[in-house]
Amino acid sequence: MGHILLESPLKLVIFELAGALVLIWWVRRSARPAGRLLGGYLGLCVALLAVQALVVTDAEKIRRITRELADAVDFGRIEVIRAHLADDFTAWGHDRDGFMEMVYRELETYRVDDVWIGGAELQIGRDQGQIEFTARARVGTEETGLHPYMERWRLVLRREGKTWLVKQVENLGWPGAPTGARPGF
């Protein structure tokens, strides 16, 4: 229910419309005047939409960070990637600085276009979260041209104050793909 109330405007509107239909059916069956009741319900619907717009859940924050990281890779914005990494970040045996050097080299070598994120699965605890998702893009060089690329990724995040920082990145590969591929974009 929290997902409907706080994270999904479309589901909330559908839920509210269903409630309105039930309310209209009930009012039509009874002989009572319904102006105040319908007005109150409309006010409640507007208030719920306003709350949904104002409250940002942890799941929404983590999805937004994931999208910002994908856009940063797409547009080569190294500083955005670094801003989302925790001080104790690790990936493939690299600390944050080593990882950023690897990202810089990869983005200098390869062109990445049209990054798409989908199939996200979230697990959120009090101070730690994890998101697994599929990333799809077109990747290549000047010589090879752009080719489709798709893999599963896992980000482990830690809450720091009101924000979340990425503590670890893991390339999960793709089921059925050859093993031993080097990490990269």
C-alpha positions in Angstrom: 0.0 0.0 0.0 2.9 2.3 0.7 4.1 1.9 -2.9 0.7 3.0 -4.2 0.4 6.0 -1.8 4.0 7.3 -2.1 5.7 6.0 -5.3 3.2 5.4 -8.1 1.0 8.3 -9.3 -0.7 6.2 -11.9 -1.6 3.5 -9.4 -2.8 6.1 -6.9 -5.1 7.7 -9.5 -6.5 4.3 -10.5 -7.0 3.5 -6.8 -8.8 6.9 -6.3 -11.0 6.4 -9.4 -12.0 2.9 -8.1 -12.9 4.5 -4.8 -14.9 7.2 -6.5 -16.9 4.6 -8.5 -17.7 2.7 -5.3 -18.7 6.0 -3.6 -20.9 7.0 -6.5 -22.6 3.6 -6.5 -23.2 3.8 -2.7 -24.6 7.4 -3.0 -26.9 6.5 -5.8 -28.3 3.5 -3.8 -29.0 5.7 -0.7 -31.4 8.6 -0.5 -28.9 10.8 1.4 -27.5 14.0 -0.1 -23.9 13.4 -1.2 -22.4 16.8 -2.0 -20.3 17.0 1.2 -19.2 13.4 1.0 -18.1 13.7 -2.7 -16.4 17.0 -1.9 -14.5 15.5 1.0 -13.5 12.5 -1.1 -12.2 14.8 -3.9 -10.2 16.8 -1.3 -8.7 13.6 0.1 -7.7 12.5 -3.4 -6.0 15.9 -4.1 -4.3 15.7 -0.6 -3.0 12.2 -1.4 -1.5 13.3 -4.7 0.1 16.3 -3.0 1.7 14.0 -0.3 2.9 11.7 -3.0 4.6 14.6 -4.8 6.2 15.9 -1.6 7.4 12.6 0.0 10.5 11.0 -1.5 11.0 7.5 -0.4 14.3 5.6 -0.1 13.3 3.5 -3.1 12.8 6.6 -5.2 16.1 8.1 -4.0 18.0 4.9 -5.0 16.3 4.6 -8.4 17.1 8.3 -9.0 20.8 7.7 -8.1 20.9 4.7 -10.4 19.4 6.8 -13.2 21.9 9.6 -12.6 24.8 7.2 -12.7 23.5 5.7 -16.0 23.2 9.2 -17.5 26.7 10.1 -16.2 28.1 7.1 -18.1 26.0 8.0 -21.2 27.3 11.6 -21.2 30.8 11.0 -19.8 30.2 13.1 -16.6 32.9 11.6 -14.4 32.3 14.1 -11.6 28.7 12.9 -11.2 29.8 9.3 -10.8 32.4 10.2 -8.2 29.9 12.3 -6.3 27.7 9.2 -5.7 30.5 7.0 -4.4 31.2 6.5 -0.7 34.7 7.1 0.7 35.1 3.3 1.3 33.9 2.4 -2.1 35.3 -0.8 -3.7 34.9 -2.6 -7.0 37.0 -5.2 -8.7 39.8 -4.7 -6.2 39.9 -0.9 -6.7 39.2 1.8 -4.2 37.2 4.9 -5.2 40.2 6.6 -6.9 41.3 3.5 -8.7 37.8 2.8 -9.9 37.5 6.4 -11.1 40.7 6.0 -13.1 39.4 2.8 -14.7 36.1 4.6 -15.5 38.0 7.5 -17.1 40.1 5.1 -19.2 37.1 3.1 -20.3 35.1 6.2 -21.3 38.1 7.6 -23.2 38.4 4.3 -25.1 34.7 3.4 -25.6 31.7 5.5 -26.7 28.5 4.7 -24.7 25.1 5.8 -26.0 21.5 5.4 -25.1 21.9 3.8 -21.6 18.6 2.2 -20.5 18.0 0.9 -17.0 15.2 -1.7 -16.4 14.2 -4.7 -14.4 15.3 -3.1 -11.1 14.9 -5.2 -7.9 15.4 -3.3 -4.7 16.2 -4.4 -1.2 16.3 -1.6 1.4 17.2 -1.9 5.1 17.5 0.8 7.7 21.0 2.1 6.6 21.9 -0.1 3.6 20.2 -0.8 0.3 20.9 -2.8 -2.8 19.6 -2.5 -6.3 20.0 -5.1 -9.1 19.1 -3.9 -12.6 19.7 -4.6 -16.3 21.6 -1.9 -18.2 21.4 -1.8 -21.9 23.4 0.5 -24.2 25.1 0.9 -27.5 28.9 0.6 -26.9 31.8 0.8 -29.3 34.8 2.7 -30.7 35.3 4.8 -33.8 36.7 1.7 -35.6 34.1 -0.8 -34.6 31.0 1.3 -34.4 28.3 1.0 -31.8 27.0 -2.5 -30.8 24.3 -3.5 -28.4 25.5 -4.3 -24.8 23.4 -5.6 -22.0 24.3 -6.9 -18.5 23.0 -7.2 -15.0 24.5 -5.0 -12.3 24.3 -4.7 -8.5 24.9 -1.6 -6.5 25.2 -1.8 -2.7 24.4 1.6 -1.1 24.8 3.0 2.3 22.7 5.8 3.8 24.7 8.9 4.8 22.4 11.5 6.4 19.5 12.1 4.0 21.3 10.7 0.9 22.5 7.3 -0.3 26.1 6.6 -1.5 27.3 3.7 -3.6 29.6 1.5 -1.5 30.1 -1.3 -4.0 29.5 -2.1 -7.7 29.3 -5.6 -9.0 28.9 -6.7 -12.6 26.6 -9.8 -12.6 27.1 -10.5 -16.3 24.3 -12.0 -18.3 22.9 -15.5 -17.9 24.3 -17.7 -20.6 27.1 -15.1 -21.5 30.7 -16.3 -21.6 32.5 -16.0 -18.3 35.7 -14.2 -17.7 34.8 -11.0 -19.5 36.6 -8.0 -18.1 34.6 -5.5 -16.1 33.9 -2.2 -17.9 31.4 -0.3 -19.8 
